[in-house]
């Protein structure tokens, strides 16, 4: 007699991601490819992008410009930057997953790149959803980092310590590079001002 498989709905999976992450990422291990993870990231990324466009707390509002639709001369540029940010976010899922997977390889993780990509893409959903809520966006990012560690640990069968390093070292490297570029830009700008 064939085994009965119970199909879990999309929303049940998302609930498990938020409230039963160990169980969720255990199920991610058996997924094939990256299509579901990519589409999930893109769907929630689109929701975050649209929410960000109309939020009075977006970067445009904080700079004194009105949100999209307001009677401001530059309001037409907001959707262009939002679309570019959406595409950039999707491209970054591949780049950041490669960085994480490089450390997974160093720490002798068991899974392939696709599993690492799925762990990253799914773990960023809270950041995308909660990130558009004023004053709570940072909490979504922190929870996404926690989920990323859990996901990397579960799909690659790593210890907690190795999963923390594999998940967070790429972030540290990127932050150091950005700080280095900022310091270099400030130094170059200050040199031009005085000569």
N, C-alpha and C positions, 0 to 999 in steps of 0.2 A: 504494500500500500504506500503511495507517495506521501511524503511529508507535507503537512499543511504549512504554508507560509503566510504569515499575516503581513499585509501591506500597511505600512505606517504612513499616515498622511503628512504632507509638508508641514502643517502647523504643529502636529504632534512632534515631529522631528525638531522644529525650532523650540518648542517648549522643553524638550529634552536637552537641547544645546544650552539653554539658560539655566535649567533647574536640575538636570541629571547629566552633567558633562562627561563623566566617566563612561556612562552607558552610551551616550551619543557618540563619543569618539571611538568606542569599541566597535560600533556599527559602521563607522567611517572606514575602518580598516578593510572591510570587505567590499566597499564600493570600487567600481572600475573607472578609470580615467578621471578627468577633472570637470566634465561637463556640468554635473549637478552643482558642484561647489562654485564654479565660475558663474553659472546662472543665478545662484542664490546670492553671491556677492554683488553681481550686477543689479539684481532686483532691489536689494536693500540699499545699494549705492545710489540708485536712481531715486528712491524714496528720500534718502538723505540729501541728495542734490536739490530736489524740488523743495524739500522742507527748508533747506538753507537759503534758497533764492528768496522765499517769501518771509523769512524770519527777520524781525526788526533787529535782531542781535547778530546778524551776519557781519562780515568784515566791512561791508559797504555802509551799513547803518552805523557802525562804530566809528567810521571815518567821516561821518556827517552827511553821507550820501543817502538817498532814499532807496528802499528796496525796489525790486523790479516792479514796474507799473506806476511808480510815483512820478510826479512832474519834475524830474531831475534830468539835466542835460546828458549825464553819463549813464542813466539807468539801462540803456540799450546794451551796454557792455557786460552787465551782470550775467545774463544767460550764456554769453560766449565764454566767459571765465568759468562758469559752472559746468558747461559741457566739457571744456578742456580739463577741468579738475576731475570730472567723472571718468573720462578716458585715461587720464594720467593715473588715477586710482586703480583702474583695472590693469594697466601695464605694470604698475608697481607690485601687484599681487604676484606676478611671475618673477620679477627681480628679487623681491624680498624672500620669496620661497626658495630661490636658488641659493641665496646667502644662508638661510636656515639649513637647507639640505647639505651645504658644504660642511657645516659644523656637525650635522647628523652623521655624515660619513666619517668625519674625524673621530667622533665618539662611538663609532661602530653601530649605528642604528640599523634596524633590520629591514625597513621598508624602502620603497623607491621614491623618486621625486614626486610622483603623482600623489602619493599618500601625504607627503609633507605639504604639497600645495593645498590639498583638501583641508588639512588641519589649519593652515594659515587662513584660507579664504573663509571657512566657517567661523573661525574664532574672531574674525573682525566684524561679524554681524552686530554684536552689542555696541561696538564703537560707532558703527554707522547709524544704528537706530537711536541710541541715547545721545549721540553727539549733536543732534539737532535741537535737543532740549536745553534751553538756556541754563547756565550754571551747573548742569549735570553732565556735560560732555566728557569731562575728565574722568568721571566715574565709569562711563562706558569704555573708555580707552583702557583704564586699569583692569576692568573685568575682562576685556578682550585679551590683554596680556596674560592674565591668569588662565583663560581658556586656551591660549596659544601654548602655554607650558603643558597643560593637561593633554592637549591634542598631540603635540610633538612627543610627549612621553608615551601615550597610548599607541599611536600608529607606528612609532619607530621602536617600541619596546626598550625605551631608555630609562635609566634611573631618574629620579626627580632632579637631582643635581645636574646631571648631564642635559636634561631637557631644559632646565632653566638657562644654562649656558648656551645651548644651541638656539633657543628662542630669543634670548636677550642680547647676546654678543653682537649680532648684526645691527640691532638698534643702537647699541653703544658705538659701534664703528661708524654708522651713518651720522650720529650726533657729533662725534669727534671731527668727522670730515666737514660737516656744516659749520662747526665752530671754527675750525681751521680756515675755511674759506671766508668766513665773516671777519676774522682777525686779519687775514691777508688783505681783504678789501678795505678795511679801515686803515691799515698801514699804508696801502697804496694811495688811498684818497688823501690821507694826511700828508704824505710826501709831496703830492701834487699841489696841495694848498700852500705849502711853504716854499716852493721853488718856482 
